[in-house]
Amino acid sequence: MSQTKVAVTIEAGLLARVDALVQRKVFSNRSRAIQEAVQEKLERMERSRLAEECAKLEPAFERAMADEGLSEDVAEWPKY
């Protein structure tokens, strides 16, 4: 995957924490630490959004929709 260089403004205290992780060899460099942090945050937000949408579903209605017409269709499925 290609990478693009960007300039980021970051709080001094936060940068010191990132630098401490780099110094302890948790990350190879600042860029890697920040890249992984951003990726993890985005993935967490996506999972959260999915959970919110799933919470809106009504299980009984979804089951009824899934089962609707299923018995008729099963007879038409090819035998393996």
N, CA and C atoms as a LAMMPS dump frame, in Angstrom:
ITEM: TIMESTEP
0
ITEM: NUMBER OF ATOMS
240
ITEM: BOX BOUNDS ff ff ff
-5.0000000000000000e+02 5.0000000000000000e+02
-5.0000000000000000e+02 5.0000000000000000e+02
-5.0000000000000000e+02 5.0000000000000000e+02
ITEM: ATOMS id mol type element x y z
1 1 1 N 0.847 -1.166 0
2 1 2 C 0 0 0
3 1 3 C 0.897 1.236 0
4 2 1 N 0.542 2.211 -0.804
5 2 2 C 1.363 3.415 -0.865
6 2 3 C 1.139 4.282 0.363
7 3 1 N 2.121 5.056 0.679
8 3 2 C 2.039 5.94 1.836
9 3 3 C 2.218 7.371 1.375
10 4 1 N 1.601 8.295 2.106
11 4 2 C 1.69 9.71 1.81
12 4 3 C 2.17 10.44 3.046
13 5 1 N 3.083 11.332 2.869
14 5 2 C 3.599 12.111 3.988
15 5 3 C 2.642 13.26 4.273
16 6 1 N 2.339 13.464 5.565
17 6 2 C 1.468 14.56 5.991
18 6 3 C 2.099 15.26 7.19
19 7 1 N 1.723 16.496 7.387
20 7 2 C 2.161 17.243 8.571
21 7 3 C 1.008 17.227 9.569
22 8 1 N 1.322 16.957 10.826
23 8 2 C 0.297 16.859 11.86
24 8 3 C 0.705 17.735 13.039
25 9 1 N -0.253 18.459 13.577
26 9 2 C -0.011 19.228 14.788
27 9 3 C -0.503 18.388 15.955
28 10 1 N 0.347 18.226 16.971
29 10 2 C 0.016 17.336 18.08
30 10 3 C 0.466 17.984 19.395
31 11 1 N -0.301 17.769 20.426
32 11 2 C 0.039 18.308 21.749
33 11 3 C 1.396 17.799 22.208
34 12 1 N 2.158 18.655 22.859
35 12 2 C 3.507 18.293 23.296
36 12 3 C 3.49 17.086 24.239
37 13 1 N 2.537 17.03 25.142
38 13 2 C 2.455 15.914 26.087
39 13 3 C 2.141 14.599 25.39
40 14 1 N 1.283 14.664 24.41
41 14 2 C 0.931 13.472 23.657
42 14 3 C 2.128 12.978 22.848
43 15 1 N 2.852 13.916 22.255
44 15 2 C 4.044 13.544 21.494
45 15 3 C 5.104 12.919 22.406
46 16 1 N 5.218 13.427 23.61
47 16 2 C 6.175 12.852 24.567
48 16 3 C 5.809 11.407 24.888
49 17 1 N 4.527 11.121 24.995
50 17 2 C 4.079 9.741 25.251
51 17 3 C 4.395 8.848 24.061
52 18 1 N 4.186 9.36 22.844
53 18 2 C 4.513 8.594 21.635
54 18 3 C 6.017 8.333 21.595
55 19 1 N 6.804 9.37 21.872
56 19 2 C 8.261 9.222 21.856
57 19 3 C 8.733 8.199 22.888
58 20 1 N 8.068 8.152 24.044
59 20 2 C 8.439 7.171 25.065
60 20 3 C 8.198 5.756 24.558
61 21 1 N 7.122 5.549 23.825
62 21 2 C 6.844 4.226 23.249
63 21 3 C 7.881 3.858 22.195
64 22 1 N 8.288 4.848 21.409
65 22 2 C 9.32 4.609 20.394
66 22 3 C 10.645 4.276 21.079
67 23 1 N 10.961 5.009 22.139
68 23 2 C 12.21 4.77 22.857
69 23 3 C 12.241 3.375 23.477
70 24 1 N 11.062 2.901 23.942
71 24 2 C 10.975 1.56 24.526
72 24 3 C 10.865 0.481 23.448
73 25 1 N 10.931 0.888 22.183
74 25 2 C 10.882 -0.027 21.036
75 25 3 C 9.521 -0.707 20.86
76 26 1 N 8.453 -0.072 21.401
77 26 2 C 7.099 -0.576 21.161
78 26 3 C 6.742 -0.33 19.69
79 27 1 N 7.188 0.813 19.176
80 27 2 C 7.024 1.17 17.767
81 27 3 C 8.393 1.522 17.206
82 28 1 N 8.561 1.297 15.918
83 28 2 C 9.862 1.578 15.3
84 28 3 C 10.13 3.074 15.161
85 29 1 N 9.064 3.864 15.03
86 29 2 C 9.228 5.313 14.895
87 29 3 C 7.894 6.015 15.166
88 30 1 N 7.931 7.332 15.183
89 30 2 C 6.706 8.11 15.442
90 30 3 C 5.635 7.824 14.396
91 31 1 N 6.049 7.777 13.152
92 31 2 C 5.079 7.564 12.074
93 31 3 C 4.315 6.262 12.264
94 32 1 N 5.039 5.198 12.595
95 32 2 C 4.406 3.892 12.785
96 32 3 C 3.43 3.949 13.967
97 33 1 N 3.832 4.603 15.055
98 33 2 C 2.978 4.706 16.235
99 33 3 C 1.685 5.446 15.913
100 34 1 N 1.815 6.563 15.229
101 34 2 C 0.629 7.369 14.904
102 34 3 C -0.231 6.665 13.872
103 35 1 N 0.379 6.028 12.897
104 35 2 C -0.379 5.293 11.883
105 35 3 C -1.214 4.181 12.525
106 36 1 N -0.605 3.418 13.416
107 36 2 C -1.329 2.332 14.066
108 36 3 C -2.434 2.859 14.976
109 37 1 N -2.177 3.978 15.634
110 37 2 C -3.196 4.564 16.505
111 37 3 C -4.411 5.03 15.692
112 38 1 N -4.153 5.676 14.572
113 38 2 C -5.242 6.143 13.713
114 38 3 C -6.021 4.958 13.153
115 39 1 N -5.319 3.932 12.697
116 39 2 C -5.982 2.751 12.146
117 39 3 C -6.869 2.082 13.201
118 40 1 N -6.329 1.92 14.406
119 40 2 C -7.104 1.286 15.474
120 40 3 C -8.349 2.107 15.811
121 41 1 N -8.213 3.417 15.874
122 41 2 C -9.355 4.285 16.183
123 41 3 C -10.421 4.181 15.099
124 42 1 N -10.014 4.199 13.841
125 42 2 C -10.982 4.091 12.743
126 42 3 C -11.713 2.75 12.779
127 43 1 N -10.988 1.668 13.045
128 43 2 C -11.621 0.346 13.127
129 43 3 C -12.615 0.295 14.278
130 44 1 N -12.255 0.888 15.416
131 44 2 C -13.155 0.912 16.562
132 44 3 C -14.429 1.693 16.246
133 45 1 N -14.272 2.817 15.549
134 45 2 C -15.43 3.628 15.171
135 45 3 C -16.335 2.862 14.209
136 46 1 N -15.759 2.127 13.282
137 46 2 C -16.548 1.351 12.329
138 46 3 C -17.318 0.244 13.051
139 47 1 N -16.658 -0.438 14
140 47 2 C -17.343 -1.483 14.764
141 47 3 C -18.468 -0.887 15.59
142 48 1 N -18.239 0.277 16.15
143 48 2 C -19.242 0.953 16.964
144 48 3 C -20.458 1.312 16.108
145 49 1 N -20.191 1.806 14.913
146 49 2 C -21.278 2.175 14.001
147 49 3 C -22.086 0.94 13.614
148 50 1 N -21.409 -0.173 13.367
149 50 2 C -22.096 -1.415 13.032
150 50 3 C -22.958 -1.873 14.208
151 51 1 N -22.425 -1.791 15.419
152 51 2 C -23.175 -2.193 16.608
153 51 3 C -24.41 -1.319 16.781
154 52 1 N -24.286 -0.016 16.523
155 52 2 C -25.433 0.889 16.632
156 52 3 C -26.518 0.505 15.63
157 53 1 N -26.126 0.189 14.411
158 53 2 C -27.104 -0.197 13.394
159 53 3 C -27.759 -1.529 13.744
160 54 1 N -26.984 -2.469 14.253
161 54 2 C -27.536 -3.766 14.64
162 54 3 C -28.522 -3.629 15.787
163 55 1 N -28.272 -2.692 16.682
164 55 2 C -29.161 -2.48 17.823
165 55 3 C -30.526 -1.974 17.373
166 56 1 N -30.6 -1.365 16.204
167 56 2 C -31.863 -0.852 15.68
168 56 3 C -32.759 -1.963 15.115
169 57 1 N -32.172 -3.125 14.857
170 57 2 C -32.938 -4.216 14.254
171 57 3 C -33.886 -4.84 15.261
172 58 1 N -35.033 -5.277 14.765
173 58 2 C -35.993 -5.995 15.595
174 58 3 C -35.855 -7.483 15.264
175 59 1 N -35.332 -8.289 16.193
176 59 2 C -35.062 -9.702 15.908
177 59 3 C -36.263 -10.464 15.351
178 60 1 N -37.45 -10.267 15.902
179 60 2 C -38.629 -11 15.426
180 60 3 C -38.942 -10.641 13.976
181 61 1 N -38.864 -9.364 13.65
182 61 2 C -39.137 -8.922 12.288
183 61 3 C -38.08 -9.466 11.319
184 62 1 N -36.813 -9.399 11.712
185 62 2 C -35.736 -9.888 10.865
186 62 3 C -35.871 -11.392 10.619
187 63 1 N -36.261 -12.154 11.655
188 63 2 C -36.465 -13.605 11.525
189 63 3 C -37.608 -13.879 10.547
190 64 1 N -38.7 -13.12 10.693
191 64 2 C -39.843 -13.304 9.8
192 64 3 C -39.458 -13.009 8.355
193 65 1 N -38.671 -11.961 8.15
194 65 2 C -38.237 -11.617 6.794
195 65 3 C -37.328 -12.709 6.226
196 66 1 N -36.464 -13.249 7.059
197 66 2 C -35.544 -14.291 6.604
198 66 3 C -36.297 -15.577 6.266
199 67 1 N -37.325 -15.885 7.044
200 67 2 C -38.076 -17.119 6.846
201 67 3 C -39.134 -17.009 5.75
202 68 1 N -39.499 -15.806 5.379
203 68 2 C -40.57 -15.598 4.407
204 68 3 C -40.227 -16.257 3.076
205 69 1 N -41.053 -17.143 2.658
206 69 2 C -40.881 -17.8 1.382
207 69 3 C -39.78 -18.847 1.351
208 70 1 N -39.137 -19.08 2.456
209 70 2 C -38.025 -20.024 2.483
210 70 3 C -38.483 -21.441 2.174
211 71 1 N -39.624 -21.853 2.712
212 71 2 C -40.083 -23.226 2.488
213 71 3 C -40.372 -23.483 1.011
214 72 1 N -40.865 -22.474 0.321
215 72 2 C -41.137 -22.63 -1.107
216 72 3 C -39.833 -22.716 -1.895
217 73 1 N -38.881 -21.909 -1.544
218 73 2 C -37.615 -21.865 -2.27
219 73 3 C -36.789 -23.13 -2.073
220 74 1 N -36.871 -23.738 -0.902
221 74 2 C -36.062 -24.913 -0.603
222 74 3 C -36.349 -26.031 -1.608
223 75 1 N -37.58 -26.196 -2.001
224 75 2 C -37.945 -27.248 -2.953
225 75 3 C -37.299 -27.019 -4.317
226 76 1 N -37.016 -25.768 -4.64
227 76 2 C -36.44 -25.447 -5.94
228 76 3 C -34.908 -25.52 -5.945
229 77 1 N -34.293 -25.658 -4.791
230 77 2 C -32.829 -25.698 -4.719
231 77 3 C -32.325 -26.989 -5.349
232 78 1 N -31.206 -26.925 -6.076
233 78 2 C -30.661 -28.149 -6.673
234 78 3 C -30.123 -29.102 -5.603
235 79 1 N -30.22 -30.398 -5.883
236 79 2 C -29.682 -31.392 -4.954
237 79 3 C -28.229 -31.621 -5.294
238 80 1 N -27.409 -31.743 -4.264
239 80 2 C -25.981 -31.938 -4.475
240 80 3 C -25.583 -33.333 -4.109
